[in-house]
Amino acid sequence: MKALKTKRYFALLLAIVMVLSVALTGCGGKDDNNKDKGSTDVVGTEDTQKETDKTEDSDKGAEVEKPEKITIMVDGTLVTKDNGRDAFEAEWERLTGIDLEIIQPDHDAYYDVLGQTFASGEWPDVVLLGSTYYAGYAGEGVLWDMTETYENSDLKASGRITKENIVDGLYIDGSLYGIAPASGNGCITYVKKKWLDNVGMEAPTNYEEYIAMLDAFTNGDPDGNGIDGDTYGVSAAGLIGEEAPYMNYLPEFYQDAYPSFYKNEDGVYVDGFTEEAMVGALERLRDAYEKGYIDKESLTNGTSDCRNKFYEDKFGVFTYWAGTWATNLKNNLEANDLDGELIALEPIAEVGAYVERQAPVWAITAKAENPEGIFKYFFETMLDGAEMQRLWTYGVEGTHWSVKAEELLGVTYAEGEFHMLENLEKAGTLYKKNHIDPMLAIAAFTEFEDPGIATIEPEALESQKIFNENSKIAPLLVSTDEMSQYNGDLTTLKKEIVANVVTQGMSIEDEMKRFEEAGGAEWSQLIVDSLNALGN
Amino acid sequence: MSDNKAVTKSTKRNLLSRIVKYRWFYLMFLPVFVFAILFYYAPMLGIRLAFTDFKGVKDPIYVGLANFEKMFKMQGFWDAFFNTLQISGLKLIINTFGAVILSLLLNEVVNLKYKKAAQTIVYLPHFFSWVVAASIFGLILAPSQQGLVNSFLTNIGIIEKGQEIYFLGNNKLWRPVYYVINAWRDTGWGTIIFMATLAGIDTEIYEAASIDGAGRFQKIRFITVPALVNTIATVLVLNLAKIMNLFESVFVFQNDAVIRQSDVLQTYIYRQTFNSGALPNYGYTTAVGLVKSLVGALLVIMCNQISKKLRGRGIV
């Protein structure tokens, strides 16, 4: 009797749980809908603006309808709310006459929120995606195929795009699902000029010279403090990276080895980790680590640890981001009363080219009601070579930049001189850019000269120029079922093997054998087969 | 039959009248009840994902037990599973008995001010977040002369300069170092419950023992320790139920060289979700999470039984 009653209560409890959860799920959905509707109602376009739009539409081609509203989801690479995003939004709406809704989760939680948004079914019109997510969501049918629209677009026909290879690299299985307004940038090797002078060496051009330099930096007295051997050559945040291109912090050791999947010269996908070149890379890394050329703490270093050690003059060679970081590194060294002159190396002969990461991509979601209109008014305008591109690159006049005569943080600017304004969030510093890095933009300004290019420090321009001229883009991989199933375990195993060989004294043969025994070779082959089966 | 019905009716009436009588208590309990339903039970519906292939966008595809089959074939899962039991189990034993020893030592301190100060000092590390603890020990254990431990070992001649030990990057040393750091952080905090038990021991027993000629160690052995046994068992049993929950303390000290020694189920799930280089299969990670929860539930039931035997009452 008692047991029966307990069962009844239990059944009742379960029923309540089920009903509540279903009801709550429904409630959530309704709320979201209402919120969206509410926000659509709040901001409306002016009648006069609509008239102007109609005229523009008829001029530019009546077949593309101008959207009334575009909802975008973006991470912290666009100016944030506290940094004048409202001014950006107002200016964007003024230039287009379209209502823009910006959803900007915390930068660190961006992909969590994005995933939840897609799972909820309430998709924004436009999203910003890193390469893994771009390929993954494209494969899941989340993104609108813009191939034809792009091919026939004014943007492509305009000739403004100066880096077509960036767009070409975004094609998946012959289809384009997004546009990157800027290249992804990558790491370039910086060498302290003073250290080279102190050991009487020139900048290296091949691996032999590179190793000789590391040896001199490790066993000599490159910092000139009178003590031999209290410094080391190079440091890195990990011996192998967390994401493509994986080897960008130690390119001189990896050389032609790529520890992940890529399409080889025959157009076939392979796993670079299983190729002979990887064995060579492991040998070079192990030898350099054993000799003390590579920072012993590379396994546990974060990037900030490496930067701090570099500023403290503990090592002399640092492979880090090209462009603005050249200036940051120089300034921080000088702040520590050290010589800030850095040589940005062209890739040594064995490296050939630095690897550029895939750029974040703007894409239109498959549920967007008017994707052609969004492409025309959001994507094409972003790279219009004029006011809108300036807005995406430098922000809003009066909020993020100015041409007024004024004194700012100890610097006097003349009337008409373009300069960035003080950062609203970080007092005492100036803005550097908005969403598009002027040194990485894939399209040039055509209506007027790039207003801010003169404000960029020469060392940043120099390092970016060397990188741009000597880099290739990391392969873009489609996310297959096999990759979802096995790549997590496979990547862990690969990283463990690299660490074991380089830092734990394990032999390459034994570890490669373990790679096979632990299932790595099988998972790798399954993923390779799935990629090749796509027929890219 | 009619008697039974009458009894049921009367019981129902009793229940109703009790609810009416204690309605304000029930009302006070209502928010807690709703909270538990919403945030503990409703999310359990997500368990069904363990039987699907789900990448977070399209509708989940039912795959039966495929995720579990894959999981049981993966060496990574088994490594993480056994590591969780080993690391968590040993950590529990070290921390508990460390706390007992520390409590006994603190209990012997006569100077009250010194005792309070010592207690405060040993409690403090518990309030450091694991991220801060990782930074501190990263510096202390650095494999260079800047690292406090290596510098000390060099100065006393155990190692030579240039032969510094990479404590956190060595797969043989990682676990011992991990246990020491855990003991540093949590042993002091663990003394609270033992100190409370020690405070409850009748001082007359000690006085009687002294009259009988017992020394300090004899009093500890024959009075203090026996008084603590029940508490030690309770603490062990209560914490045993939680040993599957291990994440931050491992995650912040993990690196590529020690992954096989340090990977636990929650870090395994994390990596499968965020570091796969592809859209994660939430079905698989939910399956791993489900197995972890089931083992945890089994441990709770087991502990409940042990607790019933030891204390005469369960923990749930």
Interface residues (C-beta under 8 A of the other chain):
Chain A: M1 I16 V17 M18 L20 S21 L24 G115 F118 A119 T132 Y133 G136 Y137 G139 E140 G141 V142 G229 G238 L239 I240 E242 E243 A244 S260 G292 K296 E297 L299 T300 L477 S479 T480 D481 M483 S484 Q485 N487 G488 D489 T491 T492 L493 K495 E496 V498 A499 N500 T503 Q504 A518 G519
Chain B: N4 I37 L38 Y41 A42 M44 L45 D53 K55 G56 V57 K58 K70 M74 Q75 G76 G138 A142 P143 S144 G162 E164 Y166 L168 G169 N170 N171 N255 D256 A257 I259 R260 D263 R271 Q272 T273 N275 S276 G277 A278 L279 P280 N281 Y284
